[in-house]
Amino acid sequence: MKGLIFKEIITTFKNNKLSVLVLPAFALFGIFNHQNMFLMLVPALLAMLPLGQMTHDELCHWDRYVQCLPVDKKKIVSSKYAMVLILSMISTIIIGTVMGIMNYRNHGSINEVIFMMICSMMIGLSVPCISIPINLKYGTAKGRIIYMIIVGIICGTLPAVLLSDSGKLSDKMVKLFSNTAVFSGVAFIVLAAMLLISWVISIKIYETKEV
Protein backbone atom coordinates (compact mmCIF):
# COMPACT_ATOMS: atom_id res chain seq x y z
CA MET A 1 0.00 0.00 0.00
CA LYS A 2 2.80 2.40 0.90
CA GLY A 3 4.54 1.60 -2.37
CA LEU A 4 1.37 2.32 -4.35
CA ILE A 5 0.89 5.66 -2.59
CA PHE A 6 4.55 6.53 -3.17
CA LYS A 7 4.11 5.67 -6.86
CA GLU A 8 1.04 7.95 -7.09
CA ILE A 9 2.91 10.83 -5.46
CA ILE A 10 6.02 10.50 -7.64
CA THR A 11 4.25 10.02 -10.96
CA THR A 12 1.56 12.65 -10.31
CA PHE A 13 4.02 15.44 -9.56
CA LYS A 14 6.55 14.26 -12.18
CA ASN A 15 3.96 14.24 -14.96
CA ASN A 16 2.42 17.57 -13.94
CA LYS A 17 5.44 19.78 -13.29
CA LEU A 18 3.95 22.76 -15.12
CA SER A 19 0.73 22.61 -13.11
CA VAL A 20 2.71 22.50 -9.85
CA LEU A 21 4.84 25.49 -10.90
CA VAL A 22 1.72 27.53 -11.70
CA LEU A 23 0.34 27.19 -8.14
CA PRO A 24 2.63 29.85 -6.57
CA ALA A 25 1.58 32.27 -9.31
CA PHE A 26 -2.08 31.79 -8.39
CA ALA A 27 -1.29 32.31 -4.70
CA LEU A 28 0.74 35.48 -5.31
CA PHE A 29 -1.91 36.87 -7.67
CA GLY A 30 -4.54 36.35 -4.98
CA ILE A 31 -2.44 38.08 -2.33
CA PHE A 32 -1.50 41.16 -4.33
CA ASN A 33 -4.83 41.62 -6.13
CA HIS A 34 -7.14 40.64 -3.23
CA GLN A 35 -9.00 38.18 -5.46
CA ASN A 36 -10.30 35.52 -3.07
CA MET A 37 -12.25 33.53 -5.64
CA PHE A 38 -9.22 33.44 -7.95
CA LEU A 39 -7.57 31.27 -5.30
CA MET A 40 -10.13 28.55 -5.95
CA LEU A 41 -8.17 27.73 -9.10
CA VAL A 42 -5.60 26.13 -6.80
CA PRO A 43 -7.85 23.29 -5.52
CA ALA A 44 -9.51 23.03 -8.93
CA LEU A 45 -6.13 22.48 -10.59
CA LEU A 46 -4.89 20.03 -7.97
CA ALA A 47 -8.18 18.11 -8.13
CA MET A 48 -7.54 17.40 -11.81
CA LEU A 49 -4.08 15.90 -11.26
CA PRO A 50 -5.28 12.42 -10.14
CA LEU A 51 -7.53 12.26 -13.19
CA GLY A 52 -4.64 13.19 -15.48
CA GLN A 53 -2.55 10.53 -13.78
CA MET A 54 -5.25 7.92 -14.48
CA THR A 55 -5.01 8.84 -18.17
CA HIS A 56 -1.23 8.45 -18.06
CA ASP A 57 -1.54 5.07 -16.30
CA GLU A 58 -4.00 3.91 -18.94
CA LEU A 59 -1.70 4.92 -21.80
CA CYS A 60 1.26 3.19 -20.14
CA HIS A 61 -0.82 0.07 -19.39
CA TRP A 62 -0.13 0.38 -15.68
CA ASP A 63 -3.49 -1.25 -14.96
CA ARG A 64 -2.18 -4.45 -16.59
CA TYR A 65 1.26 -4.34 -15.01
CA VAL A 66 -0.08 -3.81 -11.49
CA GLN A 67 -2.02 -7.07 -11.75
CA CYS A 68 1.32 -8.89 -11.62
CA LEU A 69 2.15 -7.37 -8.24
CA PRO A 70 1.19 -9.04 -4.93
CA VAL A 71 -1.45 -6.42 -4.06
CA ASP A 72 -5.21 -6.68 -4.14
CA LYS A 73 -7.45 -4.39 -6.15
CA LYS A 74 -8.81 -2.69 -3.03
CA LYS A 75 -5.36 -1.32 -2.21
CA ILE A 76 -4.85 -0.15 -5.79
CA VAL A 77 -8.04 1.91 -5.64
CA SER A 78 -7.33 3.10 -2.11
CA SER A 79 -3.94 4.49 -3.18
CA LYS A 80 -5.69 6.75 -5.68
CA TYR A 81 -8.03 8.09 -3.02
CA ALA A 82 -5.08 8.56 -0.67
CA MET A 83 -3.51 10.77 -3.35
CA VAL A 84 -6.77 12.71 -3.64
CA LEU A 85 -6.71 13.36 0.12
CA ILE A 86 -3.05 14.44 -0.01
CA LEU A 87 -3.71 16.92 -2.82
CA SER A 88 -6.84 18.19 -1.08
CA MET A 89 -4.85 18.83 2.10
CA ILE A 90 -2.13 20.63 0.11
CA SER A 91 -4.66 22.92 -1.55
CA THR A 92 -6.42 23.57 1.77
CA ILE A 93 -3.11 24.51 3.44
CA ILE A 94 -2.24 26.83 0.54
CA ILE A 95 -5.66 28.51 0.67
CA GLY A 96 -5.53 28.80 4.46
CA THR A 97 -2.04 30.33 4.38
CA VAL A 98 -2.81 32.82 1.60
CA MET A 99 -6.15 33.81 3.13
CA GLY A 100 -4.48 34.18 6.53
CA ILE A 101 -1.92 36.58 5.03
CA MET A 102 -4.60 38.56 3.21
CA ASN A 103 -6.83 38.79 6.29
CA TYR A 104 -3.89 39.82 8.47
CA ARG A 105 -3.12 42.67 6.08
CA ASN A 106 -6.79 43.71 5.79
CA HIS A 107 -7.80 42.94 9.41
CA GLY A 108 -10.38 40.45 8.17
CA SER A 109 -12.34 37.75 10.00
CA ILE A 110 -11.09 34.25 10.72
CA ASN A 111 -14.50 32.97 9.57
CA GLU A 112 -13.66 33.98 6.02
CA VAL A 113 -10.44 31.95 6.18
CA ILE A 114 -12.31 28.88 7.46
CA PHE A 115 -15.02 29.29 4.81
CA MET A 116 -12.47 29.44 1.98
CA MET A 117 -10.57 26.43 3.35
CA ILE A 118 -13.79 24.39 3.44
CA CYS A 119 -14.64 25.47 -0.10
CA SER A 120 -11.16 24.37 -1.14
CA MET A 121 -11.77 20.92 0.36
CA MET A 122 -15.15 20.69 -1.34
CA ILE A 123 -13.64 21.43 -4.76
CA GLY A 124 -10.61 19.24 -4.14
CA LEU A 125 -12.70 16.21 -3.19
CA SER A 126 -15.86 16.61 -5.28
CA VAL A 127 -14.22 16.43 -8.71
CA PRO A 128 -12.21 13.21 -8.10
CA CYS A 129 -15.03 11.54 -6.15
CA ILE A 130 -17.29 11.90 -9.16
CA SER A 131 -14.69 11.19 -11.83
CA ILE A 132 -12.71 8.25 -10.43
CA PRO A 133 -15.60 5.71 -10.44
CA ILE A 134 -16.61 6.83 -13.92
CA ASN A 135 -13.05 6.55 -15.24
CA LEU A 136 -12.61 3.11 -13.73
CA LYS A 137 -15.85 1.94 -15.30
CA TYR A 138 -15.64 3.45 -18.78
CA GLY A 139 -12.01 4.50 -19.18
CA THR A 140 -10.60 8.01 -19.05
CA ALA A 141 -11.63 9.05 -22.58
CA LYS A 142 -15.31 8.15 -22.22
CA GLY A 143 -15.24 9.03 -18.53
CA ARG A 144 -14.24 12.61 -19.30
CA ILE A 145 -17.23 13.01 -21.61
CA ILE A 146 -19.63 11.49 -19.09
CA TYR A 147 -18.24 13.75 -16.35
CA MET A 148 -18.79 16.86 -18.52
CA ILE A 149 -22.38 15.76 -19.19
CA ILE A 150 -23.01 15.32 -15.45
CA VAL A 151 -21.51 18.73 -14.68
CA GLY A 152 -23.62 20.28 -17.43
CA ILE A 153 -26.80 18.74 -16.02
CA ILE A 154 -25.97 19.96 -12.51
CA CYS A 155 -25.13 23.47 -13.71
CA GLY A 156 -28.30 23.55 -15.79
CA THR A 157 -30.73 22.30 -13.13
CA LEU A 158 -29.30 23.85 -9.96
CA PRO A 159 -30.03 27.49 -10.88
CA ALA A 160 -33.56 26.51 -11.89
CA VAL A 161 -34.13 24.83 -8.53
CA LEU A 162 -32.77 27.81 -6.62
CA LEU A 163 -34.93 30.25 -8.60
CA SER A 164 -38.13 28.19 -8.34
CA ASP A 165 -38.32 27.95 -4.56
CA SER A 166 -39.47 31.55 -4.04
CA GLY A 167 -36.36 32.29 -2.02
CA LYS A 168 -37.01 29.71 0.73
CA LEU A 169 -34.11 27.45 -0.16
CA SER A 170 -31.87 30.44 -0.83
CA ASP A 171 -32.63 31.85 2.61
CA LYS A 172 -31.76 28.53 4.23
CA MET A 173 -28.49 28.39 2.33
CA VAL A 174 -27.58 31.92 3.41
CA LYS A 175 -28.27 31.04 7.05
CA LEU A 176 -26.16 27.89 6.72
CA PHE A 177 -23.21 29.73 5.20
CA SER A 178 -23.41 32.54 7.74
CA ASN A 179 -23.01 30.09 10.65
CA THR A 180 -19.40 28.95 10.37
CA ALA A 181 -19.65 26.18 12.98
CA VAL A 182 -22.78 24.62 11.45
CA PHE A 183 -21.48 25.02 7.91
CA SER A 184 -18.17 23.38 8.85
CA GLY A 185 -19.91 20.42 10.51
CA VAL A 186 -22.32 19.86 7.62
CA ALA A 187 -19.52 20.21 5.06
CA PHE A 188 -17.30 17.65 6.79
CA ILE A 189 -20.16 15.15 7.10
CA VAL A 190 -21.14 15.56 3.44
CA LEU A 191 -17.54 15.33 2.23
CA ALA A 192 -16.80 12.26 4.36
CA ALA A 193 -19.96 10.52 3.13
CA MET A 194 -19.21 11.43 -0.49
CA LEU A 195 -15.62 10.18 -0.20
CA LEU A 196 -16.70 6.92 1.42
CA ILE A 197 -19.45 6.23 -1.13
CA SER A 198 -17.17 7.02 -4.06
CA TRP A 199 -14.41 4.79 -2.61
CA VAL A 200 -16.77 1.84 -2.11
CA ILE A 201 -18.26 2.20 -5.61
CA SER A 202 -14.78 2.42 -7.16
CA ILE A 203 -13.65 -0.74 -5.36
CA LYS A 204 -16.74 -2.64 -6.54
CA ILE A 205 -16.18 -1.48 -10.12
CA TYR A 206 -12.46 -2.29 -10.14
CA GLU A 207 -12.90 -5.72 -8.54
CA THR A 208 -15.30 -6.78 -11.30
CA LYS A 209 -13.34 -5.13 -14.09
CA GLU A 210 -11.47 -7.34 -16.54
CA VAL A 211 -8.09 -5.89 -17.45
C-alpha positions as CSV (number, residue, x, y, z in Angstrom):
1,M,0.0,0.0,0.0
2,K,2.8,2.4,0.9
3,G,4.5,1.6,-2.4
4,L,1.4,2.3,-4.4
5,I,0.9,5.7,-2.6
6,F,4.5,6.5,-3.2
7,K,4.1,5.7,-6.9
8,E,1.0,7.9,-7.1
9,I,2.9,10.8,-5.5
10,I,6.0,10.5,-7.6
11,T,4.2,10.0,-11.0
12,T,1.6,12.7,-10.3
13,F,4.0,15.4,-9.6
14,K,6.5,14.3,-12.2
15,N,4.0,14.2,-15.0
16,N,2.4,17.6,-13.9
17,K,5.4,19.8,-13.3
18,L,4.0,22.8,-15.1
19,S,0.7,22.6,-13.1
20,V,2.7,22.5,-9.9
21,L,4.8,25.5,-10.9
22,V,1.7,27.5,-11.7
23,L,0.3,27.2,-8.1
24,P,2.6,29.8,-6.6
25,A,1.6,32.3,-9.3
26,F,-2.1,31.8,-8.4
27,A,-1.3,32.3,-4.7
28,L,0.7,35.5,-5.3
29,F,-1.9,36.9,-7.7
30,G,-4.5,36.3,-5.0
31,I,-2.4,38.1,-2.3
32,F,-1.5,41.2,-4.3
33,N,-4.8,41.6,-6.1
34,H,-7.1,40.6,-3.2
35,Q,-9.0,38.2,-5.5
36,N,-10.3,35.5,-3.1
37,M,-12.3,33.5,-5.6
38,F,-9.2,33.4,-7.9
39,L,-7.6,31.3,-5.3
40,M,-10.1,28.6,-6.0
41,L,-8.2,27.7,-9.1
42,V,-5.6,26.1,-6.8
43,P,-7.9,23.3,-5.5
44,A,-9.5,23.0,-8.9
45,L,-6.1,22.5,-10.6
46,L,-4.9,20.0,-8.0
47,A,-8.2,18.1,-8.1
48,M,-7.5,17.4,-11.8
49,L,-4.1,15.9,-11.3
50,P,-5.3,12.4,-10.1
51,L,-7.5,12.3,-13.2
52,G,-4.6,13.2,-15.5
53,Q,-2.5,10.5,-13.8
54,M,-5.2,7.9,-14.5
55,T,-5.0,8.8,-18.2
56,H,-1.2,8.4,-18.1
57,D,-1.5,5.1,-16.3
58,E,-4.0,3.9,-18.9
59,L,-1.7,4.9,-21.8
60,C,1.3,3.2,-20.1
61,H,-0.8,0.1,-19.4
62,W,-0.1,0.4,-15.7
63,D,-3.5,-1.2,-15.0
64,R,-2.2,-4.4,-16.6
65,Y,1.3,-4.3,-15.0
66,V,-0.1,-3.8,-11.5
67,Q,-2.0,-7.1,-11.7
68,C,1.3,-8.9,-11.6
69,L,2.2,-7.4,-8.2
70,P,1.2,-9.0,-4.9
71,V,-1.4,-6.4,-4.1
72,D,-5.2,-6.7,-4.1
73,K,-7.5,-4.4,-6.1
74,K,-8.8,-2.7,-3.0
75,K,-5.4,-1.3,-2.2
76,I,-4.9,-0.1,-5.8
77,V,-8.0,1.9,-5.6
78,S,-7.3,3.1,-2.1
79,S,-3.9,4.5,-3.2
80,K,-5.7,6.7,-5.7
81,Y,-8.0,8.1,-3.0
82,A,-5.1,8.6,-0.7
83,M,-3.5,10.8,-3.4
84,V,-6.8,12.7,-3.6
85,L,-6.7,13.4,0.1
86,I,-3.1,14.4,0.0
87,L,-3.7,16.9,-2.8
88,S,-6.8,18.2,-1.1
89,M,-4.8,18.8,2.1
90,I,-2.1,20.6,0.1
91,S,-4.7,22.9,-1.6
92,T,-6.4,23.6,1.8
93,I,-3.1,24.5,3.4
94,I,-2.2,26.8,0.5
95,I,-5.7,28.5,0.7
96,G,-5.5,28.8,4.5
97,T,-2.0,30.3,4.4
98,V,-2.8,32.8,1.6
99,M,-6.2,33.8,3.1
100,G,-4.5,34.2,6.5
101,I,-1.9,36.6,5.0
102,M,-4.6,38.6,3.2
103,N,-6.8,38.8,6.3
104,Y,-3.9,39.8,8.5
105,R,-3.1,42.7,6.1
106,N,-6.8,43.7,5.8
107,H,-7.8,42.9,9.4
108,G,-10.4,40.4,8.2
109,S,-12.3,37.8,10.0
110,I,-11.1,34.3,10.7
111,N,-14.5,33.0,9.6
112,E,-13.7,34.0,6.0
113,V,-10.4,32.0,6.2
114,I,-12.3,28.9,7.5
115,F,-15.0,29.3,4.8
116,M,-12.5,29.4,2.0
117,M,-10.6,26.4,3.3
118,I,-13.8,24.4,3.4
119,C,-14.6,25.5,-0.1
120,S,-11.2,24.4,-1.1
121,M,-11.8,20.9,0.4
122,M,-15.1,20.7,-1.3
123,I,-13.6,21.4,-4.8
124,G,-10.6,19.2,-4.1
125,L,-12.7,16.2,-3.2
126,S,-15.9,16.6,-5.3
127,V,-14.2,16.4,-8.7
128,P,-12.2,13.2,-8.1
129,C,-15.0,11.5,-6.2
130,I,-17.3,11.9,-9.2
131,S,-14.7,11.2,-11.8
132,I,-12.7,8.3,-10.4
133,P,-15.6,5.7,-10.4
134,I,-16.6,6.8,-13.9
135,N,-13.1,6.5,-15.2
136,L,-12.6,3.1,-13.7
137,K,-15.9,1.9,-15.3
138,Y,-15.6,3.5,-18.8
139,G,-12.0,4.5,-19.2
140,T,-10.6,8.0,-19.1
141,A,-11.6,9.1,-22.6
142,K,-15.3,8.2,-22.2
143,G,-15.2,9.0,-18.5
144,R,-14.2,12.6,-19.3
145,I,-17.2,13.0,-21.6
146,I,-19.6,11.5,-19.1
147,Y,-18.2,13.8,-16.4
148,M,-18.8,16.9,-18.5
149,I,-22.4,15.8,-19.2
150,I,-23.0,15.3,-15.4
151,V,-21.5,18.7,-14.7
152,G,-23.6,20.3,-17.4
153,I,-26.8,18.7,-16.0
154,I,-26.0,20.0,-12.5
155,C,-25.1,23.5,-13.7
156,G,-28.3,23.5,-15.8
157,T,-30.7,22.3,-13.1
158,L,-29.3,23.8,-10.0
159,P,-30.0,27.5,-10.9
160,A,-33.6,26.5,-11.9
161,V,-34.1,24.8,-8.5
162,L,-32.8,27.8,-6.6
163,L,-34.9,30.2,-8.6
164,S,-38.1,28.2,-8.3
165,D,-38.3,28.0,-4.6
166,S,-39.5,31.6,-4.0
167,G,-36.4,32.3,-2.0
168,K,-37.0,29.7,0.7
169,L,-34.1,27.5,-0.2
170,S,-31.9,30.4,-0.8
171,D,-32.6,31.9,2.6
172,K,-31.8,28.5,4.2
173,M,-28.5,28.4,2.3
174,V,-27.6,31.9,3.4
175,K,-28.3,31.0,7.1
176,L,-26.2,27.9,6.7
177,F,-23.2,29.7,5.2
178,S,-23.4,32.5,7.7
179,N,-23.0,30.1,10.7
180,T,-19.4,28.9,10.4
181,A,-19.7,26.2,13.0
182,V,-22.8,24.6,11.5
183,F,-21.5,25.0,7.9
184,S,-18.2,23.4,8.8
185,G,-19.9,20.4,10.5
186,V,-22.3,19.9,7.6
187,A,-19.5,20.2,5.1
188,F,-17.3,17.6,6.8
189,I,-20.2,15.2,7.1
190,V,-21.1,15.6,3.4
191,L,-17.5,15.3,2.2
192,A,-16.8,12.3,4.4
193,A,-20.0,10.5,3.1
194,M,-19.2,11.4,-0.5
195,L,-15.6,10.2,-0.2
196,L,-16.7,6.9,1.4
197,I,-19.5,6.2,-1.1
198,S,-17.2,7.0,-4.1
199,W,-14.4,4.8,-2.6
200,V,-16.8,1.8,-2.1
201,I,-18.3,2.2,-5.6
202,S,-14.8,2.4,-7.2
203,I,-13.7,-0.7,-5.4
204,K,-16.7,-2.6,-6.5
205,I,-16.2,-1.5,-10.1
206,Y,-12.5,-2.3,-10.1
207,E,-12.9,-5.7,-8.5
208,T,-15.3,-6.8,-11.3
209,K,-13.3,-5.1,-14.1
210,E,-11.5,-7.3,-16.5
211,V,-8.1,-5.9,-17.4
